[in-house]
Amino acid sequence: MKELWIMAVFATGNFCNSTIIGHFSFPRTTVGWSAYSKELCDEKTTSAGLPRASARCLNDTGSPMFGPLHELQCEFTLSDIQGNISSSPGDLLQLAFSTQILTSQPEQLSADNITTAAQIANALLQSANITKDIAVAAVTTISQLLNASEESTQERVAVQNLTETLGNFSMDQRSNVSLVVQPNLAVQSVQVPSDSVGIQFTALTGRSGNFVANRINLNTNTSELTADKGGSTDVQILIKFPPVLRSKNTNNSIGFVLYQNDRFFRSRAFRASSGTSRRVISANLGQVSGLHVEMLFKPTAVPNASLYDFACVSWNYTLKDWTTYGCSKVNHSADVLRCFCNHTTNFAVLMSFRREFEYAEALNWITKLGCSMSIIGLSLTITFQMVTRKSRKTNPTVLLVSICMCLLIFTLLFMLGVDNSYKQLNKLDIQEDNILLPSDTHKEWDRGPCTAVAVLLQYFLLGTFTWNTLYATHVFLMIRNSLATSPSHFTAYTVAIGWGLPAVVVALTLGISYRVDDPLGYRQEEFCWLAALDPKGNFDFKLPMFWGFLIPVAFMLIFNTVMLVCFAVTTGKTNPHLTR
């Protein structure tokens, strides 16, 4: 009971309870974060649907409570604020909080809105009249922009400039802000004594995954990177000062900026195809050479995937991309990835993951027995049709033999080759070389006969349906036209269509979806058949199982159904030719 009471007090001390301030009600909020009123701007206003007010949860007196209320003029827009900042910098505080409220729903912001908001935040952080409250509002705005859609933040110069501005701001002490922590952004400024051997910045894992102030730690005099053995460290950075810097009797101004994701760092060399994000840590110490920078990152957990490789990188503002220059891998384990760099800037770890597959079990004896009986039956049917072909017309023999031949080959391939004999079960060692990765998803090059088996299975199963459709067409024409034999040239047409149409569909499917370096765009890895599911296990209509097999088969079934209806209508009518 004592432990539960302590936990309850601790939880209460980290939150401001829901309350009403003036005419506005605010929800329960973490200390340091901003809350937004439940009351929204009227639908007739420019800012319809946005909160009308904001208040920040503070803990200055030891008892968490909301700070001053800041109300939004609902006719205000981001463009209006940008114009007012340029013309009248005297009321920066109200403009800063108005910008914060206008960006409180980042998923609804357009690309132009994000550009304007980023430019406003830049202007606020660079203003000579900046105060602590203005700085907090600007950082909160930037934190919210990190939740905007990736398409909106991509290739935006204003957004990229924010990272440089934040780096300079973290070293600037004019606003008297030592630590600002918002859900997606943490900014730490510190003056380190001249006799310090090194400084360590640590961000611990929170329950929600967001940053909170009481889980950001700073050690201003240490020479060792000490990671938490419980695996609760998300990001950690240690800067060891060179002897030349320590010999100067001046304090060093250092700034750290921690980003929840890398949406402000849009890379052209590295593609995040699986939707993963990377935390970015920025260390700023000015132009100092001979630095020893060690970092620790917690590996990202990706469902149904394991870590294949990683790269320690820094952001190059000239290239506007990640680079491995000046950085190297130290070591790694299941809980931490360690890096070393010889300079300060924005750092990250690019991780590549390999999917883990649940391979299908081998065919059981019942399936093998059923397939064997089908093979025997089909073989006997083909033999009978060939031996007795002279006693009947040629066309039915060609059609029936072709149907049985396609189904026989399909059954043989299914029984002998549907299991993938080259399974990705080996656990590969992470490379020692620090090489920039092209993607967060590792894709194995095609190997083994699995793709060939999938191609043949698709071809012969489509061939089975095609020949069945041709046989139905043959029967329908014979009855409708009361013919004793098939129409002229029918055999040539059926052979061309029966063997050619499946080949065309398979060729198109391969040409559109197959690549040697990514065979899983065409087939599955668990067994040798067409790809159908996305990495989350949901049916994907963009994969060839749908348009390369189900769609053609659906057209054939519809065609057969139409002919069946026509056949039923025809036979139901009185037709003197049918009685001959």
C-alpha positions as CSV (number, residue, x, y, z in Angstrom):
1,M,0.0,0.0,0.0
2,K,2.9,2.4,0.8
3,E,4.3,1.8,-2.7
4,L,1.0,2.5,-4.3
5,W,0.6,5.7,-2.3
6,I,4.0,6.9,-3.4
7,M,3.2,6.2,-7.0
8,A,0.0,8.1,-6.8
9,V,1.7,11.1,-5.2
10,F,4.4,11.0,-7.9
11,A,1.9,10.8,-10.7
12,T,-0.2,13.6,-9.3
13,G,3.0,15.8,-8.9
14,N,3.7,15.4,-12.6
15,F,0.3,16.6,-13.9
16,C,-2.0,19.6,-13.7
17,N,-5.5,18.3,-13.1
18,S,-8.3,19.4,-15.4
19,T,-9.6,22.8,-14.4
20,I,-11.6,25.8,-15.5
21,I,-9.8,29.2,-16.0
22,G,-12.1,32.0,-16.7
23,H,-14.6,30.8,-19.4
24,F,-12.3,28.0,-20.6
25,S,-11.9,24.4,-19.4
26,F,-8.5,22.6,-19.8
27,P,-7.8,18.8,-19.6
28,R,-5.3,17.0,-17.4
29,T,-1.8,18.0,-18.7
30,T,1.8,16.9,-18.0
31,V,4.0,19.5,-16.3
32,G,5.8,21.6,-18.8
33,W,3.4,21.0,-21.6
34,S,0.7,23.3,-22.9
35,A,-3.0,22.5,-22.7
36,Y,-5.7,23.8,-25.1
37,S,-9.2,24.7,-24.2
38,K,-12.1,22.5,-25.0
39,E,-13.9,25.6,-26.3
40,L,-13.3,26.1,-30.0
41,C,-13.5,29.0,-32.4
42,D,-16.9,29.4,-34.1
43,E,-17.4,27.8,-37.5
44,K,-17.9,31.2,-39.1
45,T,-14.4,32.4,-38.1
46,T,-11.2,31.9,-40.0
47,S,-9.8,29.6,-37.3
48,A,-12.9,27.4,-37.0
49,G,-12.4,24.3,-35.0
50,L,-9.2,25.4,-33.3
51,P,-9.0,26.0,-29.5
52,R,-9.8,29.5,-28.3
53,A,-7.1,29.5,-25.6
54,S,-4.0,27.8,-24.2
55,A,-2.3,27.6,-20.8
56,R,0.9,25.9,-19.7
57,C,1.2,23.5,-16.8
58,L,3.8,24.8,-14.4
59,N,5.4,23.5,-11.2
60,D,7.3,26.5,-10.0
61,T,5.9,26.3,-6.4
62,G,6.0,22.5,-6.0
63,S,2.3,22.2,-6.7
64,P,1.4,21.8,-10.4
65,M,-1.0,24.4,-11.7
66,F,-1.8,26.1,-14.9
67,G,-0.1,29.4,-15.7
68,P,-1.5,32.5,-17.4
69,L,-4.2,32.1,-19.9
70,H,-3.6,33.1,-23.6
71,E,-6.6,33.6,-25.8
72,L,-6.6,33.4,-29.6
73,Q,-8.3,36.0,-31.8
74,C,-10.3,33.6,-34.0
75,E,-10.0,35.8,-37.1
76,F,-6.2,35.7,-36.9
77,T,-4.2,33.6,-39.4
78,L,-0.6,32.6,-39.6
79,S,0.0,35.1,-42.5
80,D,-1.4,37.9,-40.3
81,I,1.0,37.0,-37.5
82,Q,4.0,36.9,-39.9
83,G,3.1,40.4,-41.1
84,N,2.8,41.7,-37.6
85,I,6.1,40.2,-36.5
86,S,7.8,42.1,-39.4
87,S,6.1,45.4,-38.7
88,S,5.5,45.6,-34.9
89,P,7.8,43.3,-32.8
90,G,6.5,44.9,-29.6
91,D,3.7,42.3,-28.9
92,L,5.8,39.2,-29.6
93,L,4.3,37.3,-26.6
94,Q,0.8,37.3,-27.9
95,L,1.9,36.6,-31.4
96,A,4.0,33.6,-30.2
97,F,1.1,32.1,-28.3
98,S,-1.3,32.7,-31.2
99,T,1.1,30.8,-33.5
100,Q,1.2,28.0,-31.0
101,I,-2.6,27.7,-30.9
102,L,-2.9,27.9,-34.7
103,T,-0.5,25.0,-35.1
104,S,-2.1,22.9,-32.3
105,Q,-3.7,20.6,-34.9
106,P,-0.7,19.9,-37.1
107,E,-2.3,17.1,-39.1
108,Q,-4.6,19.7,-40.6
109,L,-1.9,22.1,-41.6
110,S,-1.1,22.6,-45.3
111,A,2.4,22.8,-46.6
112,D,2.2,26.6,-46.9
113,N,0.9,26.8,-43.3
114,I,3.9,24.8,-42.1
115,T,6.3,27.0,-44.0
116,T,4.7,30.2,-42.5
117,A,4.7,28.7,-39.0
118,A,8.4,27.7,-39.4
119,Q,9.3,31.2,-40.5
120,I,7.5,32.7,-37.5
121,A,9.2,30.4,-35.1
122,N,12.6,31.3,-36.7
123,A,11.9,35.0,-36.3
124,L,10.8,34.5,-32.6
125,L,13.9,32.5,-31.6
126,Q,16.2,35.0,-33.4
127,S,14.4,38.1,-32.0
128,A,16.5,40.4,-29.8
129,N,13.4,40.9,-27.6
130,I,12.9,37.2,-26.8
131,T,11.8,36.2,-23.3
132,K,11.4,32.9,-21.6
133,D,7.6,32.7,-22.4
134,I,8.2,33.6,-26.0
135,A,10.9,30.9,-26.3
136,V,8.7,28.3,-24.7
137,A,5.8,29.1,-27.1
138,A,8.2,29.0,-30.1
139,V,9.6,25.6,-29.0
140,T,6.1,24.3,-28.5
141,T,5.1,25.4,-32.0
142,I,8.1,23.5,-33.4
143,S,7.3,20.5,-31.4
144,Q,3.8,20.5,-32.9
145,L,5.2,20.9,-36.4
146,L,7.1,17.6,-35.9
147,N,3.7,15.9,-35.9
148,A,2.7,17.3,-39.3
149,S,2.5,15.0,-42.3
150,E,5.8,14.0,-43.9
151,E,4.6,15.2,-47.3
152,S,4.0,18.7,-45.9
153,T,7.4,19.0,-44.3
154,Q,9.3,17.5,-47.2
155,E,11.8,19.7,-49.0
156,R,10.8,22.9,-47.0
157,V,13.7,25.3,-46.6
158,A,12.1,27.1,-43.7
159,V,11.6,23.8,-41.8
160,Q,15.2,22.9,-42.4
161,N,16.4,26.3,-41.3
162,L,14.7,25.7,-38.0
163,T,17.3,23.1,-37.0
164,E,20.1,25.6,-37.4
165,T,18.1,28.2,-35.5
166,L,17.4,25.8,-32.7
167,G,21.1,24.9,-32.5
168,N,22.1,28.5,-32.1
169,F,19.3,29.2,-29.7
170,S,20.4,26.3,-27.4
171,M,23.7,28.0,-26.8
172,D,22.2,31.4,-26.3
173,Q,21.4,32.4,-22.7
174,R,19.6,35.6,-23.5
175,S,16.2,34.2,-22.8
176,N,17.3,32.7,-19.5
177,V,15.9,29.3,-20.5
178,S,17.9,26.3,-19.4
179,L,15.5,23.5,-20.3
180,V,12.4,23.4,-22.4
181,V,10.7,20.0,-22.9
182,Q,7.7,19.5,-25.1
183,P,6.3,16.2,-26.4
184,N,8.4,16.1,-29.5
185,L,11.3,18.4,-28.7
186,A,13.7,19.0,-25.8
187,V,16.1,22.0,-25.7
188,Q,18.8,22.1,-23.1
189,S,21.2,25.0,-22.5
190,V,24.0,24.8,-19.9
191,Q,27.1,26.6,-18.8
192,V,29.9,24.1,-18.1
193,P,32.7,25.0,-15.7
194,S,36.2,25.2,-17.3
195,D,37.5,22.3,-15.1
196,S,34.8,19.9,-16.4
197,V,36.2,16.9,-18.3
198,G,33.0,16.2,-20.1
199,I,29.2,16.6,-20.2
200,Q,26.5,13.9,-20.6
201,F,23.0,14.5,-21.8
202,T,20.5,11.6,-21.3
203,A,16.8,11.1,-22.3
204,L,15.1,8.2,-20.6
205,T,12.2,6.3,-22.1
206,G,8.7,7.5,-21.1
207,R,5.5,5.4,-21.0
208,S,3.9,7.4,-23.8
209,G,7.1,7.8,-25.9
210,N,6.9,11.6,-25.5
211,F,9.6,13.7,-23.8
212,V,9.0,14.8,-20.3
213,A,11.2,17.1,-18.2
214,N,11.8,14.7,-15.3
215,R,13.3,12.1,-17.7
216,I,15.9,14.5,-19.2
217,N,19.1,14.2,-17.2
218,L,22.4,16.2,-17.3
219,N,25.8,15.4,-15.9
220,T,28.2,18.3,-16.2
221,N,31.4,16.6,-15.2
222,T,31.9,13.0,-16.4
223,S,34.3,11.2,-18.7
224,E,32.4,7.9,-19.1
225,L,29.2,7.1,-21.0
226,T,27.2,5.3,-18.4
227,A,24.1,3.6,-19.9
228,D,21.2,2.5,-17.8
229,K,21.3,-1.3,-17.5
230,G,17.5,-1.6,-17.4
231,G,17.2,-0.5,-21.0
232,S,15.4,2.7,-20.1
233,T,17.8,5.0,-22.0
234,D,16.5,6.3,-25.3
235,V,19.3,8.6,-26.3
236,Q,22.5,9.6,-24.6
237,I,25.4,11.7,-25.7
238,L,28.8,12.4,-24.0
239,I,31.1,15.2,-25.1
240,K,34.7,14.9,-23.7
241,F,36.5,18.2,-23.8
242,P,40.1,18.4,-25.1
243,P,42.8,19.6,-22.8
244,V,43.2,22.8,-24.7
245,L,39.6,23.8,-24.0
246,R,39.9,22.8,-20.3
247,S,43.1,25.0,-19.9
248,K,41.0,28.1,-20.5
249,N,39.5,29.7,-17.4
250,T,36.2,30.3,-19.1
251,N,32.9,28.6,-18.8
252,N,31.7,26.8,-22.0
253,S,28.2,27.4,-23.3
254,I,26.7,24.1,-24.7
255,G,23.4,23.4,-26.2
256,F,21.5,20.1,-26.8
257,V,18.4,19.7,-29.0
258,L,16.6,16.4,-29.0
259,Y,14.0,15.7,-31.8
260,Q,11.3,13.0,-31.5
261,N,11.6,12.2,-35.3
262,D,13.6,13.2,-38.3
263,R,10.9,15.0,-40.3
264,F,13.0,18.2,-40.3
265,F,15.9,16.2,-41.8
266,R,14.6,15.0,-45.2
267,S,17.2,12.6,-46.7
268,R,17.4,11.8,-50.4
269,A,20.0,9.0,-49.8
270,F,18.0,7.2,-47.1
271,R,14.4,6.1,-47.7
272,A,12.1,5.2,-44.8
273,S,9.9,2.8,-46.7
274,S,8.5,1.0,-43.7
275,G,7.2,4.1,-41.9
276,T,9.9,4.2,-39.2
277,S,11.3,7.4,-37.6
278,R,14.6,8.2,-36.1
279,R,15.4,10.4,-33.1
280,V,17.9,13.1,-33.7
281,I,20.2,14.6,-31.1
282,S,22.0,17.9,-31.7
283,A,25.0,19.0,-29.7
284,N,26.3,22.5,-30.2
285,L,29.6,23.8,-28.9
286,G,30.7,26.2,-31.6
287,Q,33.9,25.8,-33.6
288,V,35.9,23.5,-31.4
289,S,38.3,20.8,-32.8
290,G,39.6,17.7,-31.2
291,L,36.3,16.7,-29.5
292,H,35.4,13.2,-28.5
293,V,31.7,12.6,-28.9
294,E,30.1,9.3,-27.9
295,M,26.4,8.5,-28.3
296,L,24.0,5.8,-27.4
297,F,20.8,5.1,-29.1
298,K,18.1,2.6,-28.3
299,P,17.1,0.4,-31.3
300,T,13.7,1.0,-32.7
301,A,11.3,-1.9,-32.2
302,V,9.6,-2.8,-35.5
303,P,6.9,-5.5,-35.5
304,N,7.8,-8.7,-37.3
305,A,11.3,-7.5,-38.1
306,S,14.8,-7.6,-36.6
307,L,17.7,-5.2,-36.8
308,Y,19.9,-6.0,-39.9
309,D,22.4,-3.1,-39.8
310,F,22.8,0.5,-38.6
311,A,24.9,3.5,-39.5
312,C,26.1,6.4,-37.3
313,V,25.5,9.6,-39.2
314,S,25.5,13.4,-38.9
315,W,23.7,16.0,-40.8
316,N,25.6,17.9,-43.5
317,Y,24.0,21.3,-44.2
318,T,26.0,21.7,-47.4
319,L,24.8,18.4,-48.8
320,K,21.4,18.7,-47.0
321,D,21.7,15.0,-46.2
322,W,23.1,12.5,-43.8
323,T,26.7,11.6,-44.0
324,T,29.0,9.1,-42.1
325,Y,32.0,11.5,-42.3
326,G,33.7,11.8,-38.9
327,C,31.6,9.1,-37.3
328,S,32.1,5.4,-36.7
329,K,30.4,2.5,-34.9
330,V,31.7,1.5,-31.5
331,N,29.7,-1.5,-30.6
332,H,26.2,-2.7,-30.2
333,S,23.9,-5.0,-28.3
334,A,20.2,-5.9,-28.2
335,D,19.5,-2.8,-26.1
336,V,21.9,-0.1,-27.3
337,L,23.7,1.1,-30.4
338,R,26.9,3.1,-29.7
339,C,28.5,5.6,-32.0
340,F,31.6,7.8,-31.9
341,C,32.1,11.2,-33.8
342,N,34.8,13.8,-33.7
343,H,32.6,16.9,-34.1
344,T,29.3,18.4,-32.9
345,T,26.2,18.7,-35.0
346,N,22.9,16.8,-35.5
347,F,23.4,13.1,-35.0
348,A,21.2,10.1,-35.7
349,V,21.4,6.3,-36.2
350,L,19.9,5.0,-39.4
351,M,18.6,1.5,-38.9
352,S,17.8,-1.2,-41.5
353,F,15.4,-4.0,-40.6
354,R,14.9,-7.4,-42.1
355,R,11.4,-8.9,-42.0
356,E,10.9,-12.0,-40.0
357,F,8.7,-14.6,-41.8
358,E,6.5,-17.3,-40.4
359,Y,7.2,-20.0,-43.0
360,A,4.4,-22.3,-44.0
361,E,4.6,-25.9,-42.6
362,A,5.5,-28.7,-45.0
363,L,2.5,-30.3,-46.7
364,N,1.1,-33.0,-44.5
365,W,0.4,-36.6,-45.6
366,I,-3.3,-35.9,-46.2
367,T,-2.5,-33.1,-48.7
368,K,0.1,-35.2,-50.4
369,L,-2.3,-38.2,-50.6
370,G,-5.0,-36.0,-52.2
371,C,-2.5,-34.4,-54.6
372,S,-1.2,-37.9,-55.6
373,M,-4.7,-39.2,-56.2
374,S,-5.4,-36.1,-58.4
375,I,-2.2,-36.7,-60.3
376,I,-3.2,-40.3,-61.0
377,G,-6.7,-39.4,-62.0
378,L,-5.5,-36.6,-64.4
379,S,-2.9,-38.9,-65.9
380,L,-5.5,-41.6,-66.6
381,T,-7.9,-39.0,-68.1
382,I,-5.2,-37.7,-70.4
383,T,-4.2,-41.2,-71.5
384,F,-7.8,-42.2,-72.1
385,Q,-8.4,-39.1,-74.2
386,M,-5.3,-39.6,-76.3
387,V,-5.9,-43.3,-76.9
388,T,-9.6,-42.9,-77.9
389,R,-9.2,-39.6,-79.8
390,K,-9.9,-41.2,-83.2
391,S,-13.4,-42.2,-82.1
392,R,-14.4,-38.6,-81.4
393,K,-13.9,-35.2,-82.9
394,T,-10.5,-33.5,-82.4
395,N,-11.6,-30.3,-80.7
396,P,-13.1,-31.8,-77.5
397,T,-9.9,-33.9,-77.2
398,V,-7.6,-30.9,-77.5
399,L,-9.7,-28.9,-74.9
400,L,-10.0,-31.7,-72.3
401,V,-6.4,-32.8,-72.6
402,S,-5.2,-29.2,-72.3
403,I,-7.4,-28.7,-69.2
404,C,-6.0,-31.9,-67.6
405,M,-2.5,-31.1,-68.6
406,C,-2.5,-27.6,-67.0
407,L,-4.1,-29.0,-63.8
408,L,-1.7,-31.9,-63.7
409,I,1.4,-29.8,-64.0
410,F,0.0,-27.3,-61.4
411,T,-0.6,-30.1,-58.9
412,L,2.9,-31.6,-59.4
413,L,4.5,-28.1,-58.9
414,F,2.3,-27.4,-55.9
415,M,3.2,-30.7,-54.2
416,L,6.9,-30.7,-55.0
417,G,7.9,-27.0,-55.1
418,V,5.4,-24.7,-53.2
419,D,7.6,-24.8,-50.0
420,N,10.4,-22.2,-50.1
421,S,13.6,-24.2,-49.9
422,Y,15.8,-21.1,-49.3
423,K,14.4,-19.7,-46.1
424,Q,15.8,-16.5,-44.5
425,L,16.5,-18.1,-41.1
426,N,20.2,-17.3,-40.6
427,K,21.0,-14.5,-38.2
428,L,23.5,-12.2,-39.9
429,D,26.2,-10.3,-38.0
430,I,26.0,-6.5,-38.2
431,Q,28.7,-5.0,-40.3
432,E,31.6,-3.2,-38.7
433,D,32.0,-0.7,-41.5
434,N,30.0,2.5,-41.0
435,I,28.2,2.7,-44.4
436,L,25.3,4.9,-45.2
437,L,22.2,2.7,-45.6
438,P,19.9,3.2,-48.6
439,S,16.7,2.2,-46.7
440,D,15.2,1.2,-43.4
441,T,14.1,-2.1,-45.0
442,H,16.7,-4.7,-46.0
443,K,15.6,-6.7,-49.0
444,E,17.3,-10.0,-49.9
445,W,18.2,-10.5,-53.6
446,D,16.3,-13.2,-55.4
447,R,17.9,-16.6,-55.0
448,G,16.8,-20.2,-55.5
449,P,13.9,-21.6,-57.6
450,C,11.0,-20.1,-55.6
451,T,10.3,-17.3,-58.1
452,A,10.4,-19.8,-61.0
453,V,7.9,-22.0,-59.1
454,A,5.6,-19.1,-58.5
455,V,5.7,-18.1,-62.2
456,L,4.8,-21.6,-63.3
457,L,2.1,-22.0,-60.7
458,Q,0.5,-18.7,-61.8
459,Y,0.8,-19.7,-65.5
460,F,-0.7,-23.2,-65.3
461,L,-3.5,-22.3,-62.8
462,L,-4.5,-19.4,-65.1
463,G,-4.2,-21.9,-68.0
464,T,-6.6,-24.2,-66.2
465,F,-9.2,-21.5,-65.9
466,T,-8.6,-20.3,-69.5
467,W,-9.0,-23.8,-71.0
468,N,-12.2,-24.3,-68.9
469,T,-13.6,-21.1,-70.3
470,L,-12.7,-22.2,-73.9
471,Y,-14.3,-25.6,-73.3
472,A,-17.5,-23.9,-72.1
473,T,-17.5,-21.6,-75.1
474,H,-17.1,-24.6,-77.4
475,V,-20.1,-26.4,-75.9
476,F,-22.2,-23.2,-76.0
477,L,-21.4,-22.7,-79.7
478,M,-22.1,-26.3,-80.6
479,I,-25.5,-26.2,-79.0
480,R,-26.5,-22.7,-80.1
481,N,-25.6,-23.4,-83.7
482,S,-26.6,-27.0,-83.7
483,L,-23.3,-28.0,-85.1
484,A,-21.9,-31.5,-85.3
485,T,-18.4,-30.1,-85.4
486,S,-16.7,-26.9,-84.2
487,P,-16.6,-23.8,-86.3
488,S,-13.7,-23.5,-88.7
489,H,-10.4,-22.3,-87.3
490,F,-11.7,-22.8,-83.8
491,T,-8.9,-25.2,-82.9
492,A,-6.2,-22.7,-83.9
493,Y,-7.9,-19.9,-81.9
494,T,-8.3,-22.1,-78.8
495,V,-4.6,-23.1,-78.9
496,A,-3.5,-19.5,-79.3
497,I,-5.8,-18.2,-76.5
498,G,-5.4,-21.2,-74.2
499,W,-1.6,-21.1,-74.0
500,G,-1.0,-17.5,-75.0
501,L,-3.4,-15.5,-72.7
502,P,-1.9,-16.9,-69.4
503,A,1.6,-16.2,-70.8
504,V,0.6,-12.6,-71.5
505,V,-0.8,-12.1,-68.0
506,V,2.3,-13.7,-66.4
507,A,4.6,-11.6,-68.5
508,L,2.8,-8.4,-67.5
509,T,2.8,-9.4,-63.9
510,L,6.5,-10.1,-63.9
511,G,7.4,-6.9,-65.8
512,I,5.4,-4.7,-63.4
513,S,6.1,-6.2,-60.0
514,Y,9.3,-8.2,-60.2
515,R,12.9,-7.0,-59.5
516,V,15.9,-9.1,-58.8
517,D,16.8,-7.0,-55.7
518,D,13.2,-7.2,-54.4
519,P,11.5,-10.4,-55.5
520,L,8.8,-10.0,-52.8
521,G,7.1,-7.5,-54.9
522,Y,6.0,-10.4,-57.1
523,R,5.9,-13.5,-54.8
524,Q,5.7,-14.4,-51.1
525,E,8.6,-15.5,-49.0
526,E,6.7,-17.9,-46.8
527,F,5.8,-20.1,-49.7
528,C,6.2,-19.9,-53.5
529,W,3.0,-18.1,-54.6
530,L,2.0,-14.6,-55.7
531,A,2.4,-11.7,-53.2
532,A,-0.9,-10.8,-51.5
533,L,-0.4,-9.3,-48.1
534,D,1.4,-6.1,-46.9
535,P,4.0,-6.2,-44.0
536,K,1.1,-5.8,-41.5
537,G,-0.7,-8.9,-42.8
538,N,-3.5,-7.0,-44.6
539,F,-4.6,-7.9,-48.1
540,D,-3.0,-5.4,-50.5
541,F,-4.9,-4.7,-53.7
542,K,-1.7,-3.3,-55.3
543,L,0.0,-6.6,-55.2
544,P,-0.1,-9.2,-58.1
545,M,-2.3,-11.7,-56.3
546,F,-5.2,-9.3,-56.9
547,W,-4.7,-7.9,-60.3
548,G,-2.4,-10.7,-61.7
549,F,-4.7,-13.6,-60.8
550,L,-8.0,-12.8,-59.1
551,I,-9.1,-10.2,-61.6
552,P,-8.4,-12.4,-64.7
553,V,-10.1,-15.4,-63.0
554,A,-13.1,-13.2,-62.0
555,F,-13.5,-12.1,-65.7
556,M,-13.5,-15.8,-66.8
557,L,-16.0,-16.8,-64.1
558,I,-18.3,-13.9,-65.1
559,F,-18.0,-14.9,-68.8
560,N,-18.8,-18.6,-67.9
561,T,-21.8,-17.4,-65.8
562,V,-23.1,-15.4,-68.7
563,M,-22.8,-18.3,-71.1
564,L,-24.5,-20.6,-68.6
565,V,-27.5,-18.2,-68.4
566,C,-27.6,-17.9,-72.2
567,F,-27.4,-21.7,-72.4
568,A,-30.3,-22.2,-70.0
569,V,-32.4,-19.6,-71.8
570,T,-31.7,-21.3,-75.2
571,T,-32.5,-24.8,-74.0
572,G,-35.6,-23.6,-72.3
573,K,-37.1,-22.4,-75.6
574,T,-38.8,-24.6,-78.1
575,N,-36.3,-25.2,-80.8
576,P,-37.0,-27.9,-83.5
577,H,-33.3,-28.3,-84.2
578,L,-32.7,-29.7,-80.7
579,T,-35.0,-32.7,-81.3
580,R,-33.2,-33.9,-84.4
